[in-house]
Amino acid sequence: MASEIVIRSADPEEYAIVAELTMSAYRPLFANIDMPDDLGWYGKELRDVEGRASRAEIVVAEVDEQIAGSLAYHDDYSDEVKAGQLDNYAGFRVLATDPQFQGRGVGEALTRWCIDRAKRDGRDALVLNTTDYMEAAQRLYRRLNFELFPEIGYSIGGSQPVEVLGFRLTLKD
């Protein structure tokens, strides 16, 4: 029998657990890229759960009373984008699933929670950014009917350029 996934707000004393889980989930994505083990500036951002909590709700997924995934839900995503006009759009960032729970529906459960919350709050759309190499995340978003939203996409230059993609799920006609 599959374990139930419980979605809830994180308690501040759980932020360190969320930070470690996030690093565990993201570190393998950079295995073939010349980055330090702590992922440099990006790792610092990923570990800054308290900073995200100052502008978003930190949400966790529990499986068998263990935190298995997390994300930052933004009731108003406009401050998180580098371009584009986002009136009445919710969004989420830093979706992470503990590697031992990947493939068990944790990321989907967290994403569906965001969809339901944005609908309940009367938002026009739910948006997010992901990178070109996060293929599993892109498959999930497309399966849940998110569409590419280039208005909020951008590029990160440097020695290892990254294309940051925007996705949008329209919630109102």
N, C-alpha and C positions, 0 to 999 in steps of 0.2 A: 504494500500500500504506500502510495506517495505521501510524503509529509506535507502538511499544510504550510503555506507561506503566509505569514502575518506581516502586514505593512503598518508601520507606525512612525511617529516623530521620534527622532533620536533624542536622548537625554544628553545634556552637555558633558556629563562624565563619560559618555561613550564615544566622544569625538576622537580620542586616541585610537580606539578600536577601528573606527571608520577610516582614519588616516592610514593605518597599517593595511587594512583590507583594500583600500584604494590603490596603494602602492603595489600590493600583491597582484591585483588585477591588471594594472597598467604596465608594470615592468616587463612582462613577456612581449608586449606589443613593440618594444624597442630592442628586442634581443639582436636583431640584425642591423641595428643602427649604431653608429659610433657615439654612444652617450654614456656618461658615468652611471654607475650602479644606482646612485640616488636620483638619477634623471635630471640633475642640474636644476635650472630655474623652473622647469616644468614640474619636477618632483616636489620642489618647495611649494608650488601652487597646489598640487594635488594633496599634500599633507596639511594644508591650511584649512582645515574643516571649520575652525572657529571663525576665520575670515569669511568663509562662505556663509556661515550661520548669521553673520551680521546683515546679510542682504537676502537671505533665502531660508527656507525651512529645510533642515536636514532630515531626510526620510530614510528609514532602514527597512529591510526585509529580514524577517527572522524565520529560520527553519529549525525546528526542534530546540527552540529557545536560544539559538545561536545566531548572531548577526551574520547574514549571508550576502547582503548587498546593500547598496546605498546610492543616494543621489541628492542633489540640491534642487529643490522645487522653487521656482520664482513665480510669484503671482503676477509680476510685471517684468517681462524679460527685456524691456527696452534698454536698461542700463548695462546689459550683458553683451550687447552686439556692438560691433565696430562700424556697421553700416546698416542702412535700411530703416524704415519707419514702422514701428510695431505698436500701434494703438490697440489696446485691449487684448494683447497676446500674453499668455503665460508661457513658461518654458522650463526646461530643466537642464542641468549640467552635471558632469562628472558621474555618470552612471557607472557603477562598478559592481561586479559580482566576484566574490571570493572564488579563486580558481577551483576549490574543492566542490563548489556548488554550481559551477558553470554547466550549462546544458540542461538544467532542471527547472527552467521557467522563472527564475528569480528576476532577471532583467525584464522579462515580459510583464511580470506581475507589478514591478515598480513603474514601468511605462504605462500600463493600464491604470494604475492608481493616479498618475499624473493626468491622464486623459479624463478620467472621471472627475477629478478635482477641478480641472479647468472648465469642464462642462457645468458642474455644479455652481461654479463662481461666475458663470455667464461670459466666459472669454470667447473671443471670435476664433482663436486658433491656439494651438500648442506648438511651440517651436523648439529647436535645439540645434546645437552645432556638434559635429563629429569630424573626425579626420578621414582622409582618403584611405588610410591603411586599417581603419577599424571596420573591417568587412563584416564581421558577425553582427555588430551593432547596426550597420546599414541594412543587412538582411532583415533584422528584427523590425526596424522602423518601416521598411517598405511593406513587410507582411501586415503591419498594422495600419497601412494606408497613408503613411506619411509620404510626402512628395518632396523632391529637391526644391529648395528655396534659395536660389543663388543670391538674392538680395542681402542675405546675412552671411554669405560665405566670404572668405578672405584667404590670403596666403601668408605663411610665415617663411621668411627667407633664411639665409644663413647657409652653413655647410650641409645641413640636412633639411632641405625645404619640405614644408608640409602644406598640403591643401586642406583648409578647414571648410567643410561643407555645411550648408544650412539645410534643414528639413522642416517641413510644416505640415501639420494636420489641421485642416479647416474644420471647425466645430459648428459653425453657423453658415447657413446659405447666404 
